[in-house]
Amino acid sequence: MKRFLNLIAFASVALTLSGLAQASETKAAKPDLAAGEAKATAVCGACHTFDGSRGAPTYPILQGQHPEYIVKQLTEFKEGKRKNAVMNGMAAMLSPEDMKNVAAFYNSKKAKDGAAKNQELVALGEKIYRGGIAKKSVPACAGCHSPDGAGMPAQYPRLAGQHFDYTKTQLTAFRQGDRTNSPQMMSIAANLSDKEIEAVSDYIAGLR
């Protein structure tokens, strides 16, 4: 009987501790949007605008971006895995909690539509984005980033409506080996010509 009571007591304590741990994890995992907005305004707003919208075309649009992707990029800037003189310094000031809050804040904003510019480039860009380039072993962008550019949470970033200039710069950086935090994108971009990069970038800018 005593052994039975001890087992019940042990099980009760274990369940209580498990419940407390789960509650603690849930509380810790929930981002603070207000804190994210405050940090984004103070640290990120000068380049990305206060809400991550359509600012200067050399900087990425962050509205609607998957929070996991933003956290990954900020973490890799902080660790030096992704090189950028400005972002390396900015990310160094952010704690993991700051990153999660900022990412959640930007993700909570609805991304605004963009627009392509060159009809000829758009046609080529659509062909590459949707079908790839078989003879160059370039897969369709849609396979990872989805046909409408929405991406896949925790894996691939949202691309729809992204600035032409920014996308072109990143694809070129992957091709040249200046950006090395995605071996997959480096191998894909290595097979793209300047014109193909511009075409895909222009198509993405108007994708919605």
N, C-alpha and C positions, 0 to 999 in steps of 0.2 A: 504493500500500500504506500509506504513511504517513498519507494522508488518511483511509483506511478505519479505521486504528487510532485516529486522532483522533476519528472519529465514534463509534466504539465506546466510547471513554473518556468522551466527552461524554454519550452516552446513559446510561452507567453512573452517572455523577455525578448526572444529572438524575433517574434513578430513585431513587437513594439519598436525594436531597434531598426528593423527593416523598414517599417512605416516611416520612422523619423528620417532615415537615410533617403528614402524616396521623396519625401516632402522637401528635404533640404536640397536634393538635386533638382527637383522641379522649380523650386524658388530660385536657385542659382542659375538655372538654365534660361529663365525668362528674362529677355532683354528689357532694358529701361529706355523707352523711346524718347522720353523727355531728356534724359541724360545724353542719349545719342544725338539729339538735336543740338543740345548745348555744346557738346564737344565738336560736332560737325561744323557748327557756325564759327566756333573759335579757331579751330585748327584747319579745317578743309575748305571753308567757304571762299577764301580768296581765289582759289583756282577752280573749284567745282561748283561754285555758287552755293548759297546757303542750303538749298534743297537738292543739290545734285542734278539739276536740270540742264538745259541746253546752253551751257556757257561757251567759253572759247573752244573752237574745234580741235585744238591740240590736246585738250584734256578730255578724259572719258566721261560720258554721261553715266551717272550712278543710279539715277532713279529706276526703281523696279529691278535692279540687279539682285541676283540671288545672294542672300547674306553670307552663305557658306563660302562663296567665291570671293566676296569682298574681304572676309576674315582671312582667307588663305593668302590673298595677295598682300594684305597689310602685314601679315606675319612674315611672309617671305621678303618683303621690303625691310622689315625690322631685322631679320636674320641675315640680310645681305644676299639671299638667294636670287632676288630680283634686283637689278641695279638701276637706280635713278637717284641722282644727287639730291633732288628735292624730296622725293618720297622716302628715301632712306632716313633722312633726318626727321621728317614728319612722323613716320611710323615709330621711330625710336621713342617718341613721347607718349605713345599709346600703350596702355596695359591691355591684356587679353580681354578684360571686361569692357574697356573702352571700345575696342574693335567690334565686339559683338553688339554693343549698343549703337554705334555709328552705322554698322552694316544693317541692323534692323530698321533704323530710321530711314535710310535711303531706300531700302526694300519696300517700306510702307508707302512710298510715293509712286503714283502712277506715271510711268514713262510717257513722254510726249512723242508723237509721230515725227519722223524726219522725212527727208525727201532726197531722191537721187537727182543727179544733174545731167548726165550724159546718156542719151538714149542708146547709142551704140554700145557703150560700156556696160550699161545695165543688161542688155541682152546677153552679152558674153558672161557677165557676172552671174546672172540667173542660171545660165547653163552650167557653170562651174559649181555654184552653190548647191544646186539641186542634183546634178549628175556627176560632178567631179571631172577629172581628165584622165581617162583610162590609160592612155599611152604614156602618161607621166607618173602613173601610180598615185594620183592625187584623188583622195576620196571625196565624196560629196560632203560639203559643210553641213548640210541638213541632217546627215546621219548622226552627228553629235549635238549640233546646236538647234535641231528641230526645223521643220520646213518653214515655220513662221518666225524663226529667230528667237524663240522664247528660251532656248537652252534647256539644260536639265539641272535641277537643284543639286548642289553638292558635287557636281561633276563638271559641267560645261556652262560657261557664262551666257547670259542673254546678250544677243547681238543686235536685235531689231532696232533700227533707228540710230545706231551708234554713229558718231561723227565719221565722215569719210577720212578726214586727215588723221584721226587717231587710229582707226583700223589700219590704214595704209602704213602708218609709222610702225605699228606693232608687228604686222606681217613682215615688213622689211627687216625689222630688228630680229625677228625669229630666223629669217633667211640668212642674215649676216652673222648670226651667232652673238649678237649684242644682248638679246634676251634669251636666257637659258633655262627658265623655270618651267618649261613644258617641252620635253623631248619630242612628244607627239607633234606639236605644232612646229617645232624646228624642222622635223623631217618632211612635213607637208609643205611648209613655206619654201624649203630648199628647192622645190621643183616648180615654183611659180615664177613667171617672168614679171617684169615691171608692169606690163600692160594687164596681165592677169590679176595681179595684186590690186591694181587700180579698179579693175572691173568688179571684182568681188567686193571691194570696199564701197564702191558706189552703189551696188545692188543692196548691200546691207544697210546703207544709210536710208534707203527708202522702204526697207522691209517692214511689214506690219502685219 
